[in-house]
Amino acid sequence: MRSCRVSASPESSGAEPVIGIHVYGADIGTLPRRSYDPETGAVHWFTSTWAR
């Protein structure tokens, strides 16, 4: 599995709005992913599910 660091809360240092686009190569409701707590540095694995 390839990993990368991506901020889930984009911030801009200027007055222009920030737009984030996420592209996944599979159904993200079935992929193991990570959430990151910036205050503690803790990483938690999760698999989200979609309402069907």
NORQUIVEN-V953097 format. One record per residue. N is the residue number from 0. RES is the residue in one letter. D_CENTER is the distance of its C-alpha to the mean C-alpha in Angstrom with 1 decimal. Layout:
n=[N/N]
res=[RES/RES]
d_center=[D_CENTER/D_CENTER]
//
This chain:
n=[0/1/2/3/4/5/6/7/8/9/10/11/12/13/14/15/16/17/18/19/20/21/22/23/24/25/26/27/28/29/30/31/32/33/34/35/36/37/38/39/40/41/42/43/44/45/46/47/48/49/50/51]
res=[M/R/S/C/R/V/S/A/S/P/E/S/S/G/A/E/P/V/I/G/I/H/V/Y/G/A/D/I/G/T/L/P/R/R/S/Y/D/P/E/T/G/A/V/H/W/F/T/S/T/W/A/R]
d_center=[15.3/13.9/11.1/9.8/8.4/6.1/6.5/4.9/8.7/10.6/14.2/17.3/20.5/22.6/23.7/21.9/18.9/15.4/13.8/10.3/10.4/8.1/10.6/10.7/14.0/14.4/14.1/10.7/12.8/14.4/12.0/11.4/7.9/7.4/6.8/8.6/11.6/12.8/16.2/17.0/14.9/14.4/11.8/11.8/11.5/11.2/11.9/11.5/14.6/15.6/18.7/21.4]
//
